[in-house]
């Protein structure tokens, strides 16, 4: 039994960071749905599912790298809020 086999037998706890080995993507465990894990990028974003056997614990360097990349990724600009302009009914 290898270390990865042993890790697959024990599902990671909620809140821990893991690497999805299918894509090399770091995610935080948000919960479990049956045998599947719900993972989310470190700084938020769209969740995805992975089986416990395809994840491994993330190193500190991998967590930091993922957070820095996510923090510097382009995000859509916030739309300015239009001020309410009172209507004048006379000219």
N, C-alpha and C positions, 0 to 999 in steps of 0.2 A: 504494500500500500504506500503510495507516494503522499507527499504533503498536500498536493492539490486534491487527491482523492479524500483525504481526511477532512479537508476544508469543505468539500462538497457535501459530506455527510452531516456537517453541522452548519445549518443555515446562518448566515451573518445576522447580527442583531440590527434592529432599526437604528439608524443614525450613523452606522459605520460606513466608511468609504471602501469601495471595491473597484476593481478593474474588470470590465466586461471583455474577456479575451477574444471574443469574436471580432471586435473592432478596436480594441485597445483604448476604450473610452472609460473615463473615471466617472463613477456615479455614487451617490449617497443612497443607502437603502432606506426607502420610505415606508416599506411594509412588505407583507407576504400575502399572496393570494393563492391559496393551495400550495403547490410545490414551487410556484414562480415568485421571483422577487420583483418588486417595483423599485426602479432606480431613477434618480433625478440628477441632472448635472449639479456640481457643487454650489453654484450661485443661483440655482433655480432654472426653470425651463421645462420643456416637455419631458414627461416621464416615459420610460420604456420598461419592458419586462425582460428578464433573463432567468434562466434556470440556474440553480446554485452550482451546478457542476461546470458552468462556463465562466464563473467569476473567481477572482482571487483577491486577497487583501491588497489595498493600495498602499504604496510606500508614502512616506511624508513628502518626498520629492515629487511623486506623481500627483498627490493632492495639491501641492503648491502650484505646480505647473498648470494643472487644469483650472485652478482659480484665477491665475494670472491671465491665461488665455481667454477665459470667459469674461473677465473684467475688461479686456482690451478688444473684444470682438465688436464689430460694428452693430449698433442697435438702431432701430428706426427712431427718427427724431420725434420728440413729443410735439403734438400739434398745439399751436397757441390757442388759448380760449378767447373767443371773440367777446368783447365787452357788450353788455346789453345797451343798446342805443335807444333812448326814448323816441317814440314816434311823435311828430308834430302834425296835428291835423289842420293846421292853418298854414297859409303861405305868406 
